[in-house]
Amino acid sequence: KALKEQCSAAILIVTHNIGVVAQMADKVGVMFEGNLVEWGTREQILSCPLHPYTQLLMNAVLRMDGNMPGVKEIYRVSSKAGCPFYCRCPKADDICGRRAPETREVDVGHKIMCHKAEVEEQYE
């Protein structure tokens, strides 16, 4: 952090460690199989994760009791035409397997690539 401030530099960190993201990041991009599925400010992503993959990553944080709530494996036959996360998404339906979602802005600077993200209830 000190080097970043001292040099007025940008730093790109690639990690699954949510603690590192919370401490170091100003902006966050969440990728699944090389696809940017959600991005925004640290606060937007950590306080209001919308993409199902982001939500699974957030739930995969090991708790003090040793549990990782909300983590379960789902596998479907993947389709090149559909959403890249279709094969493992707990919210996927037919449209997800047939057509890749378009990127949409759900709040200023907060974007997702998902057919099924429930934006309305998150931002109310």
WOPEJO-V946525 format. One record per pair of residues at least 24 apart in sequence whose C-alpha atoms are under 10 Angstrom apart, sorted by sequence separation. I is the first residue (numbers start at 1). GAP is how many residues later the second one is. If there is no record, write none. Layout:
# WOPEJO-V946525
i: (I,I)
gap: (GAP,GAP)
This chain:
# WOPEJO-V946525
i: (1,22,30,91,92,21,29,91,92,91,30,89,18,85,86,84,85,83,84,83,53,83,52,56,51,56,53,52,53,52,53,51,52,18,52,17,18,51,52,16,17,16,18,19,17,18,16,17,16,37,37,35,36,37,35,34,35,33,32,33,32,50,50,51,49,50,51,53,48,50,51,52,44,49,50,51,37,44,50,51,52,37,38,40,44,45,51,52,37,38,39,40,44,45,50,51,52,36,38,40,41,44,50,51,40,41,42,49,50,51,40,41,50,39,40,41,49,39,40,48,38,39,40,50,38,39,49,37,38,39,48,36,37,38,47,48,36,37,38,36,37,35,29,27,28,29,30,27,29)
gap: (24,24,24,24,24,25,25,25,25,26,27,27,28,28,28,29,29,30,30,31,32,32,33,33,34,34,35,36,36,37,37,38,38,39,39,40,40,40,40,41,41,42,42,42,43,43,44,44,45,46,47,48,48,48,49,50,50,51,52,52,53,56,60,60,61,61,61,61,62,62,62,62,63,63,63,63,64,64,64,64,64,65,65,65,65,65,65,65,66,66,66,66,66,66,66,66,66,67,67,67,67,67,67,67,68,68,68,68,68,68,69,69,69,70,70,70,70,71,71,71,72,72,72,72,73,73,73,74,74,74,74,75,75,75,75,75,76,76,76,77,77,78,81,82,82,82,82,83,83)
